[in-house]
């Protein structure tokens, strides 16, 4: 080994030692596509097909030779256009084919059924050959081998047609040969390889194919394309093909179908492009322009409308006003203060809440309240809510507890002038409720102002059933609250 070679080997070894971890090749996903940190939309590119079949040129002298496929040129043009969009990951048939070394590969099973059918055909055991080939075709279509391995699918249809010809089943052979042309429209056969009757049947199938092949086939229908996209984990598919009868220039056709974002999510045709055939470059330009036009309007990850997440916790502080509808005084008296509330959205439409209000009583008109007092009101329970980005509407129900500090009221003038004289003011003439316990219900709304800040308003009513006094002299408070809150997401 020369000195120059040794130096090169040493350089390679040193590069391997110092190569940073992030310089390693990108990991590949289960279907062979490199993973990307950037969110990307997966788009499947169906094989380009050139359906400009000439029945007179179906059989040629000598061995068939491969020639440039105009359909493949269109598919490559689509792939190049999509590759320029960083938010798109293209999925091509080669990416989806399972490894041939896998013993569980569906393609290996289908190939086995094809070989079995070929052997039974050569042994002139035609019914058994047809059975094996039909099993192979059904299995192949389930795993989309007409897209992933069209040559294999073409052989299945070829031998199926040959078997039906041997059985004298002309109609079944006709269908099989048309299916052959659908998956491999550019396939040629060696002249004289098949009996003249077989060649005639294949030419007739080609002539019928030109007249009846639907331009919008797309794998046989949108439902099958939709299933294929689920298999490929993609949301859109691009199909390119050429159509035209012998002697015609033909036409370039491009179709883009994607999963609808409406309810149901079925596949819809969203873009199409057509132009007369005037050469490979013009055809590739048509395909590129059609796909570019679709990309301009397509919903890519950066254009996704992300719904704002709904809050889990709601905290508010409010100014509060309350009035008891049943009082031991001759006129109603007001209570004012503040409130603090917290609600936890357990599930959509259901929350658990707790609330504390501190209220101070104002003297009534006739002075029946001997002194002002404070009320500490605690409510807790469950609520039912309707939410959106605009806020929420809720109905809260639960238990209510009031603590009344230094509540004293009387309508007896003697108790007002001589409150400490038992002879003039019997204890029964002064009401002193200390605590109240009952149920409460409140209806409210939280209206979003900006971000997590919202305006809070609610109206509530309570009914007390338990008190330190037997007849519950203070009852049925109605409260109004308004303030600001903060939503925790």
C-alpha positions, -999 to 999 in steps of 0.1 A, spaced: 0 0 0 14 34 -10 20 62 14 -8 82 -1 -33 53 4 -22 49 40 -28 86 46 -62 84 31 -72 54 53 -59 72 84 -80 103 75 -111 82 71 -106 65 105 -100 98 122 -131 113 106 -151 84 119 -139 90 154 -145 127 156 -178 127 136 -204 142 159 -235 122 167 -258 147 149 -239 141 117 -252 106 114 -276 97 86 -312 105 95 -333 77 110 -358 62 87 -394 54 95 -411 20 92 -417 26 55 -383 39 46 -388 77 47 -363 98 67 -377 113 98 -378 151 101 -381 175 131 -403 198 110 -439 187 108 -446 175 72 -477 165 53 -474 131 36 -484 130 -1 -485 98 -20 -474 99 -57 -491 71 -77 -472 56 -106 -475 76 -138 -492 57 -165 -491 61 -203 -525 48 -216 -518 57 -252 -518 21 -262 -514 10 -298 -531 -24 -303 -511 -29 -335 -478 -25 -317 -487 -48 -288 -466 -76 -303 -431 -69 -316 -403 -88 -333 -376 -101 -310 -374 -96 -273 -392 -66 -258 -368 -39 -247 -374 -12 -221 -380 23 -233 -384 57 -216 -418 57 -199 -436 90 -204 -458 82 -174 -428 79 -152 -415 112 -164 -447 129 -152 -445 112 -118 -409 123 -114 -419 159 -123 -445 158 -96 -419 144 -71 -395 172 -79 -422 199 -74 -433 184 -41 -396 180 -29 -392 218 -31 -418 222 -4 -401 216 30 -435 208 47 -443 179 23 -430 144 26 -435 124 -7 -444 88 -5 -436 67 -36 -443 30 -43 -407 21 -37 -409 36 -2 -438 13 7 -426 -20 -6 -417 -44 22 -383 -60 22 -381 -91 -1 -360 -109 26 -389 -109 50 -405 -143 52 -438 -126 61 -439 -103 32 -473 -103 14 -454 -99 -19 -436 -132 -13 -469 -149 -7 -483 -135 -39 -453 -145 -59 -457 -180 -45 -493 -181 -58 -481 -168 -92 -455 -195 -95 -481 -221 -84 -505 -209 -111 -477 -209 -137 -468 -245 -129 -504 -256 -130 -509 -238 -163 -478 -256 -178 -491 -289 -164 -525 -282 -181 -543 -283 -148 -561 -251 -158 -589 -250 -130 -562 -253 -103 -541 -227 -120 -571 -203 -122 -578 -208 -85 -542 -201 -75 -540 -170 -97 -574 -156 -84 -561 -160 -48 -529 -142 -58 -548 -114 -74 -571 -109 -44 -542 -110 -20 -522 -86 -42 -550 -60 -44 -555 -61 -6 -519 -49 -2 -520 -26 -33 -494 -45 -53 -510 -31 -85 -493 1 -72 -463 -12 -54 -453 -40 -78 -472 -36 -111 -450 -61 -130 -460 -88 -106 -497 -79 -109 -493 -78 -147 -480 -114 -147 -509 -125 -126 -534 -110 -150 -515 -124 -180 -516 -160 -168 -552 -156 -156 -561 -145 -192 -542 -173 -208 -559 -199 -185 -594 -185 -195 -584 -187 -232 -575 -223 -227 -609 -229 -211 -627 -211 -239 -639 -184 -215 -635 -155 -238 -653 -129 -216 -632 -137 -185 -600 -136 -206 -610 -102 -221 -614 -87 -186 -580 -102 -174 -561 -87 -204 -577 -53 -198 -566 -54 -162 -531 -63 -174 -531 -31 -195 -544 -11 -167 -515 -18 -144 -488 -20 -171 -501 -1 -202 -466 0 -218 -460 -37 -217 -450 -54 -250 -449 -90 -260 -428 -110 -284 -446 -117 -316 -453 -154 -322 -448 -163 -285 -486 -169 -281 -510 -187 -304 -527 -165 -329 -561 -168 -311 -545 -155 -279 -528 -126 -297 -561 -117 -313 -578 -118 -279 -552 -95 -264 -554 -70 -293 -592 -69 -289 -588 -62 -252 -564 -34 -260 -589 -18 -285 -617 -21 -260 -594 -6 -232 -588 25 -253 -625 31 -258 -638 23 -223 -610 30 -198 -623 57 -175 -600 87 -172 -609 93 -136 -601 58 -126 -574 66 -99 -568 30 -88 -604 21 -96 -622 47 -76 -617 73 -48 -628 48 -21 -598 25 -29 -574 55 -31 -587 65 4 -579 31 17 -545 33 1 -538 66 18 -545 51 52 -521 22 43 -495 48 33 -503 71 62 -507 100 38 -535 126 34 -533 133 -4 -525 114 -36 -513 127 -70 -520 107 -101 -505 114 -136 -513 97 -168 -515 101 -206 -545 93 -227 -552 91 -264 -561 67 -292 -537 56 -319 -531 84 -344 -539 111 -318 -514 134 -301 -529 125 -267 -534 145 -236 -517 150 -203 -539 146 -172 -530 153 -136 -553 146 -106 -549 155 -69 -571 139 -44 -570 146 -6 -588 136 25 -616 162 32 -613 182 63 -651 182 67 -669 158 89 -666 123 76 -632 129 61 -638 112 28 -615 116 -2 -623 144 -27 -608 155 -60 -593 189 -53 -572 197 -83 -569 187 -119 -549 197 -149 -551 188 -186 -532 198 -217 -525 184 -251 -495 162 -255 -466 183 -270 -436 165 -257 -421 154 -223 -410 189 -212 -444 204 -217 -461 175 -200 -438 178 -170 -446 215 -169 -483 208 -168 -478 183 -139 -456 208 -121 -480 237 -125 -510 216 -114 -493 204 -82 -479 239 -75 -514 254 -77 -527 228 -53 -498 235 -29 -506 272 -29 -540 264 -13 -532 232 5 -534 231 43 -497 225 53 -486 221 89 -477 258 92 -511 267 79 -531 245 102 -558 263 121 -550 251 156 -579 254 180 -571 271 212 -570 246 241 -598 250 266 -589 259 302 -588 234 330 -590 258 360 -609 290 364 -600 315 392 -620 347 397 -623 376 421 -655 396 422 -673 424 438 -704 409 455 -738 422 465 -764 401 484 -798 405 500 -818 381 522 -854 378 512 -864 366 546 -851 387 575 -862 394 611 -861 432 603 -890 452 590 -871 461 558 -846 443 538 -809 452 543 -780 450 519 -748 431 521 -717 440 500 -682 426 498 -661 404 476 -658 368 464 -632 344 453 -640 313 433 -622 284 418 -636 258 393 -619 227 380 -631 214 346 -631 176 354 -646 167 320 -661 185 291 -694 199 304 -687 190 341 -667 209 367 -662 210 405 -662 244 422 -657 261 455 -664 297 464 -659 320 494 -677 354 499 -670 379 526 -699 404 530 -706 433 553 -742 442 563 -755 478 560 -779 492 586 -816 489 576 -840 518 573 -856 514 607 -824 504 625 -837 470 634 -801 457 630 -786 464 664 -751 464 649 -735 457 616 -721 422 610 -700 402 587 -711 372 567 -686 345 555 -704 324 529 -688 292 516 -704 272 486 -691 241 470 -705 215 445 -706 205 409 -714 225 378 -725 219 343 -710 241 316 -709 249 279 -675 262 267 -658 277 237 -629 300 229 -653 329 237 -656 317 273 -682 295 291 -717 295 305 -722 274 337 -748 263 361 -734 256 396 -753 236 423 -741 226 457 -741 232 495 -740 267 511 -728 275 546 -730 310 561 -713 322 593 -728 354 607 -706 373 631 -723 394 658 -757 393 641 -783 410 664 -817 423 653 -848 434 671 -880 453 665 -885 461 702 -877 497 710 -869 488 746 -841 464 733 -827 493 713 -826 517 742 -819 492 771 -803 462 754 -787 450 786 -818 452 808 -835 418 810 -866 433 825 -871 457 796 -856 435 769 -863 397 771 -838 375 753 -866 362 730 -870 397 715 -835 396 700 -826 373 671 -790 361 670 -785 335 642 -749 324 640 -747 298 612 -769 287 583 -766 256 562 -785 247 530 -783 244 492 -774 269 465 -776 273 428 -759 299 406 -760 308 369 -730 326 354 -709 334 324 -672 338 318 -665 360 287 -630 361 274 -614 395 273 -579 388 262 -559 356 264 -566 339 298 -583 370 312 -621 369 313 -650 389 327 -669 369 353 -706 374 362 -730 353 381 -763 354 399 -772 329 426 -798 320 452 -796 298 483 -821 282 507 -811 273 543 -826 244 562 -804 242 593 -796 271 617 -787 275 654 -822 290 657 -851 267 650 -871 289 626 -841 302 605 -849 339 607 -825 348 579 -830 329 546 -831 329 508 -802 352 499 -800 364 463 -765 374 453 -749 392 423 -712 391 415 -691 407 388 -653 408 384 -623 394 365 -609 359 363 -579 340 350 -581 308 331 -554 282 335 -548 261 304 
